[in-house]
Amino acid sequence: MHWFQPGQATPEAERQQRGGISMTGTTPNVDTIICGDCLEEMKKLDPGIFDCVITDPPYSSGTRKEGSKGIRKSMCRAVDDGDWIASDCLTTNGFTWLMRNCAVEWKRVLKPGGHVLCFIDWRMYSVLSGAIESADLRNQAMIIWNKTFFGMGTHFRNQHEIILHFTKGMGSEAQRHDVGNVISIPPIRGGVHPTEKPVELIEKLISVVVPPEGIILDPFIGSGTTAVAARRTGKHFVGIEQEPAYCEIARKRVAAVPASLSKWCENFK
Ligand SMILES: C[S@@+](CC[C@H](N)C(=O)[O-])C[C@H]1O[C@@H](n2cnc3c(N)ncnc32)[C@H](O)[C@@H]1O
């Protein structure tokens, strides 16, 4: 397989070889990091082309009191503050609105039987679950990411995050049957993004639900972990990220994955 650099123009014949993407719409080339607001950018994607959405939105769960979620006493979708991840200071209402609107787009752009795997924590999982369900996606399971050792907390200290699994309709056939719903992989320490996820964890998720040559959408791609995992496992991706600095980091990380590695990993998954 020939790999394209992210953002590089792809001739129709080659693109069709790589998954039969519709040429009639405005979908950008696959294997691309798009810099922009995912709600705006997802509207430009063709319907029914993705095998899976794997994403890690800002959880907006930073505080215990709704009134103190905003930075400098404001509640807002984006802030001009480098220390704050965009959209991470939303109220529960704001988060619900954002995720429900995302889920409507996910349902539209997924193939029938396509999958959604969405990260969240214990505080906001029920809100996220309701928002996704309201877009008529089918609730399949809750996967626990066991970080293998605990972090902050008082009585029972935090050791896990949650990945919600939804499908468009019944859900396509599993690619393998040997993965349980508790996945134990240590977290990233000192990564390039404050909430960077381990590539190995995303690769494990991909290996269960994405067919060979499948296409993955990550509308909150941050530093590009989903794209790196897609490329390493011989899959295709479209990533969207609002912050230009992270778009640049994501593009560099993807470009650094040797094309030959994708086939190697596919053989040894
Ligand atoms: C939790 S982080 C994802 C981190 C990623 N999993 C990684 O490994 O690097 C969420 C990302 O979504 C981005 N974001 C927030 N709101 C967005 C929006 N409306 N459209 C696109 N990206 C957005 C943030 O800038 C942030 O980088």
The ligand as an SDF file (V2000), in Angstrom:
LIG
                    3D

 27 29  0  0  0  0  0  0  0  0999 V2000
   -8.8860   15.1250   25.6180 C   0  0  0  0  0  0  0  0  0  0  0  0
   -8.0120   15.8990   24.3300 S   0  0  0  0  0  0  0  0  0  0  0  0
   -7.5740   14.5650   23.2330 C   0  0  0  0  0  0  0  0  0  0  0  0
   -6.2060   14.0390   23.4960 C   0  0  0  0  0  0  0  0  0  0  0  0
   -5.8340   12.8780   22.5640 C   0  0  0  0  0  0  0  0  0  0  0  0
   -6.5630   11.6840   22.8900 N   0  0  0  0  0  0  0  0  0  0  0  0
   -4.3440   12.5810   22.5690 C   0  0  0  0  0  0  0  0  0  0  0  0
   -3.9510   11.4260   22.8120 O   0  0  0  0  0  0  0  0  0  0  0  0
   -3.5700   13.5250   22.3460 O   0  0  0  0  0  0  0  0  0  0  0  0
   -9.3120   16.7180   23.4810 C   0  0  0  0  0  0  0  0  0  0  0  0
   -8.8590   17.6390   22.3580 C   0  0  0  0  0  0  0  0  0  0  0  0
  -10.0210   18.1500   21.7070 O   0  0  0  0  0  0  0  0  0  0  0  0
   -9.7460   19.4730   21.2730 C   0  0  0  0  0  0  0  0  0  0  0  0
  -11.0490   20.1350   21.0770 N   0  0  0  0  0  0  0  0  0  0  0  0
  -11.8800   20.6490   21.9970 C   0  0  0  0  0  0  0  0  0  0  0  0
  -12.9980   21.1380   21.4390 N   0  0  0  0  0  0  0  0  0  0  0  0
  -12.8910   20.8980   20.1080 C   0  0  0  0  0  0  0  0  0  0  0  0
  -13.7340   21.1420   18.9890 C   0  0  0  0  0  0  0  0  0  0  0  0
  -14.9230   21.7470   19.1400 N   0  0  0  0  0  0  0  0  0  0  0  0
  -13.3210   20.7480   17.7650 N   0  0  0  0  0  0  0  0  0  0  0  0
  -12.1150   20.1420   17.6090 C   0  0  0  0  0  0  0  0  0  0  0  0
  -11.2590   19.8800   18.6280 N   0  0  0  0  0  0  0  0  0  0  0  0
  -11.6440   20.2550   19.8680 C   0  0  0  0  0  0  0  0  0  0  0  0
   -8.9030   20.0670   22.3730 C   0  0  0  0  0  0  0  0  0  0  0  0
   -8.1090   21.1310   21.8830 O   0  0  0  0  0  0  0  0  0  0  0  0
   -8.0620   18.8550   22.8240 C   0  0  0  0  0  0  0  0  0  0  0  0
   -6.7900   18.8370   22.2140 O   0  0  0  0  0  0  0  0  0  0  0  0
  1  2  1  0
  2  3  1  0
  2 10  1  0
  3  4  1  0
  4  5  1  0
  5  6  1  0
  5  7  1  0
  7  8  2  0
  7  9  1  0
 10 11  1  0
 11 12  1  0
 11 26  1  0
 12 13  1  0
 13 14  1  0
 13 24  1  0
 14 15  1  0
 14 23  1  0
 15 16  2  0
 16 17  1  0
 17 18  1  0
 17 23  2  0
 18 19  1  0
 18 20  2  0
 20 21  1  0
 21 22  2  0
 22 23  1  0
 24 25  1  0
 24 26  1  0
 26 27  1  0
M  CHG  2   2   1   9  -1
M  END
$$$$
